[in-house]
Amino acid sequence: MAGALVLTFASCKKDDLTKDFTSSETQQNGNAKIRFIHVAPDLAGVSVKFNDISVVGDSIRYSEKSGYTDVAIGSSESNFKLDMIPVLDSVSPGGDVKYYTPNETGLIASYQQANYMLQKDKSYTCFIIDTMQVLPVLTPSYSGYSKIITDNFVTPGTDSLLVRFYNASHTAGMVDITFTNNSTGAITSISNVAFLQNPTFNSMTSGDYNIEVKKVGATLATANNINLETGKSYTFMLRGIMNASGDKELKIDFVTNEN
């Protein structure tokens, strides 16, 4: 699927996320749909606002997923603004210093409709991703990534479904994922998936599956007895940090896509 884009966050900088999106249309009347998935274990809550109105409640936090939000796209000159803002986590004892995560700018990314970033009648997922390793969260040297991918797909045929895999763990490096059908023993593999690599759809039959993510043959994460239904499309993802425990450990997660 076309339409992938990467941005780099930096403190006190508003990033342009539109340069890879182009359209031959001079005007788009209609809606697009976009949802947000927080897969940044070292990033706290993020408020997401469309034209200053929240689309994820007060904030979205690690491992949480929003539903799709309809976005009236219009022309590139129309009032279209989609902002990601770190939530206020705490204040100093005197109340004079406010601490945000990951920075103190109040705005970590802004999406504009120049060059038609979103296309009418299309669906998108925005992954909120960080690349933190050893740096403390509250530093001006924080850097991270966000990525938008398109969700649209051709409806699967009889007794089939679609899966794709997104590697959202910067510490895992290149990994493989296998889907084993518990009834038939059939195995579907997606190999050598790098961090942030744009995913493509693979066809499988419906059923209950055991799923493994491996790195050079070593198992990093598993998910067992996952029921995948005929006619549906799924995005699986790896999130978390290598060798971490608790909420930040490597995990397999998934969502159902919409056209």
C-alpha positions in Angstrom: 0.0 0.0 0.0 1.3 3.5 -0.9 1.3 6.4 1.5 3.8 5.9 4.2 5.6 8.8 5.9 8.1 9.2 8.7 8.8 12.3 10.8 11.4 13.1 13.3 10.4 14.9 16.5 12.7 17.5 18.1 12.1 19.8 21.0 10.7 23.3 20.1 10.1 22.2 16.5 6.8 21.8 14.6 7.3 19.1 12.0 5.8 19.0 8.5 4.3 15.5 7.8 3.0 16.2 4.3 5.9 16.1 1.9 5.3 12.5 0.7 1.6 12.9 0.0 0.6 14.2 -3.4 -2.6 14.3 -5.4 -3.6 15.3 -8.9 -6.8 16.8 -7.5 -7.0 20.5 -6.8 -10.0 20.1 -4.4 -11.1 17.2 -2.3 -14.6 17.3 -0.9 -15.3 14.5 1.6 -13.9 12.7 4.5 -10.9 10.5 5.4 -10.7 8.3 8.5 -7.7 8.2 10.9 -7.0 6.3 14.1 -4.1 6.5 16.6 -2.1 3.6 18.2 0.3 4.5 21.0 3.3 2.1 20.8 5.9 4.3 22.5 6.7 2.7 25.9 8.8 5.6 27.1 6.3 8.3 26.1 3.4 9.1 28.5 0.0 10.4 27.4 -0.5 12.3 24.1 -3.4 14.5 23.4 -4.5 14.4 19.7 -6.6 17.3 18.5 -8.3 18.0 15.1 -8.8 21.7 14.7 -8.3 22.1 18.5 -11.0 19.4 19.4 -9.8 16.2 21.0 -10.3 13.0 19.1 -9.0 10.6 21.7 -10.6 11.8 24.9 -8.2 13.6 27.3 -5.2 11.6 26.0 -4.0 8.3 24.5 -1.4 6.4 26.5 1.0 3.5 25.8 -0.7 0.4 24.4 -4.0 2.2 23.8 -5.8 2.5 20.5 -8.3 5.0 19.4 -11.2 4.3 17.0 -11.3 5.8 13.6 -12.1 9.5 13.5 -13.8 11.1 10.4 -11.8 14.1 9.1 -13.3 16.5 6.6 -10.3 17.2 4.4 -11.3 19.9 1.9 -8.6 21.7 0.1 -5.0 22.4 1.2 -6.1 25.9 2.1 -9.0 24.8 4.3 -8.9 24.9 8.1 -7.2 21.5 8.7 -5.0 21.0 11.7 -4.2 17.7 13.5 -1.9 18.2 16.5 -0.1 15.8 18.9 0.5 17.4 22.3 2.2 15.8 25.4 -0.1 15.8 28.3 0.7 17.6 31.6 2.0 14.9 33.9 3.0 17.0 37.0 4.0 20.4 38.3 6.6 21.5 40.7 5.8 21.8 44.4 5.4 25.6 44.0 3.2 25.1 40.9 5.5 27.3 38.8 7.1 24.6 36.6 5.1 22.3 34.4 6.6 18.9 33.4 5.5 17.3 30.1 6.5 14.1 28.5 8.6 13.9 26.3 9.4 17.6 26.2 8.1 21.0 27.4 7.1 22.5 24.1 3.4 21.8 24.3 3.4 20.5 20.7 5.4 17.6 19.4 3.9 17.3 15.9 1.4 19.0 13.6 -0.2 17.5 10.6 -1.4 19.9 7.8 -3.4 19.2 4.7 -0.9 20.8 2.3 -0.2 18.5 -0.7 -3.3 16.4 0.4 -1.7 14.4 3.2 -5.0 12.5 3.6 -7.1 11.3 0.7 -10.9 11.3 0.6 -12.6 7.9 1.3 -9.3 6.5 2.6 -8.5 5.1 6.1 -5.2 5.6 7.9 -3.4 4.5 11.1 -1.0 6.8 12.9 1.5 5.0 15.1 3.0 7.0 17.9 6.5 5.6 18.2 9.6 6.5 20.2 13.2 5.5 19.9 14.1 6.0 23.6 16.9 3.7 24.9 18.9 5.1 27.8 18.0 8.8 27.8 15.7 10.0 30.6 12.3 11.2 29.3 12.5 14.8 30.4 15.5 16.0 28.3 15.7 18.4 25.4 17.6 15.7 23.5 14.5 13.4 23.2 13.9 12.2 19.6 11.2 9.9 18.2 9.1 9.0 15.3 5.5 8.9 14.1 4.3 7.1 11.1 1.1 7.0 9.1 0.1 4.0 7.0 -2.9 3.5 4.8 -5.4 0.8 5.9 -7.4 0.3 2.7 -7.5 -3.2 1.2 -9.2 -5.3 -1.4 -11.9 -7.4 0.2 -10.6 -11.0 0.8 -12.0 -13.9 -1.2 -14.1 -16.8 0.1 -12.8 -18.3 3.5 -9.8 -15.9 3.4 -8.5 -12.9 5.4 -5.7 -10.5 5.2 -2.9 -9.9 7.7 0.1 -7.5 7.8 2.8 -7.0 10.4 4.3 -3.7 11.7 7.5 -3.7 13.7 7.1 -0.8 16.2 10.0 -1.9 18.5 13.2 0.0 17.8 15.2 -2.3 20.1 14.1 -5.5 18.5 15.7 -4.8 15.1 14.8 -7.0 12.2 12.4 -9.8 13.1 10.2 -12.5 11.6 6.6 -13.4 12.4 4.9 -16.7 11.9 1.1 -17.5 12.0 0.4 -21.2 12.6 -3.2 -22.4 12.0 -4.1 -24.7 15.0 -6.5 -26.8 12.9 -4.6 -27.4 9.7 -1.0 -26.7 10.8 -0.5 -24.3 7.9 2.2 -21.7 8.5 2.3 -18.2 7.1 5.6 -16.3 7.6 6.6 -12.7 7.1 10.4 -12.4 7.3 13.0 -9.8 7.8 10.7 -7.0 9.0 12.7 -3.9 10.0 11.6 -1.2 12.5 9.2 1.2 10.8 9.1 -0.9 7.6 5.9 -0.3 5.6 3.7 -3.4 5.9 2.0 -5.3 3.1 -1.0 -7.6 3.3 -0.8 -11.4 3.2 -3.7 -13.7 2.6 -4.6 -16.6 5.0 -7.5 -18.8 5.8 -9.7 -18.2 8.8 -9.2 -20.1 12.1 -7.4 -20.0 15.5 -3.7 -19.1 15.2 -0.6 -19.3 17.4 1.7 -16.4 16.6 5.4 -16.0 17.2 7.8 -13.2 16.6 11.4 -14.3 16.3 14.9 -12.8 15.9 17.5 -15.1 14.4 15.5 -18.1 15.5 15.0 -16.9 19.1 11.4 -16.3 20.2 10.8 -12.7 21.4 7.0 -12.7 21.8 4.0 -15.0 21.4 0.2 -14.8 21.2 -1.8 -18.0 21.2 -5.3 -19.0 20.1 -6.0 -15.8 18.3 -9.2 -16.2 16.2 -9.0 -14.6 12.8 -12.3 -14.3 10.8 -13.1 -14.7 7.2 -13.4 -11.5 5.2 -11.5 -9.3 7.7 -8.2 -7.5 7.5 -5.8 -7.3 10.5 -2.7 -5.3 11.4 -0.4 -7.1 13.8 2.4 -5.2 15.6 5.3 -5.8 17.8 5.7 -3.2 20.6 7.8 -2.8 23.7 11.5 -3.0 24.6 13.9 -5.9 24.4 14.7 -7.5 27.8 12.2 -5.3 29.6 9.6 -6.6 32.0 6.0 -5.6 32.9 4.1 -3.2 30.7 7.2 -2.5 28.6 8.1 -6.0 27.6 7.9 -7.1 24.0 4.3 -8.0 23.1 2.3 -8.9 20.0 -0.8 -6.8 19.5 -3.3 -6.4 16.7 -6.2 -4.3 15.4 -8.9 -4.8 12.7 -8.7 -2.5 9.7 -11.5 -0.7 8.0 -11.8 0.5 4.4 
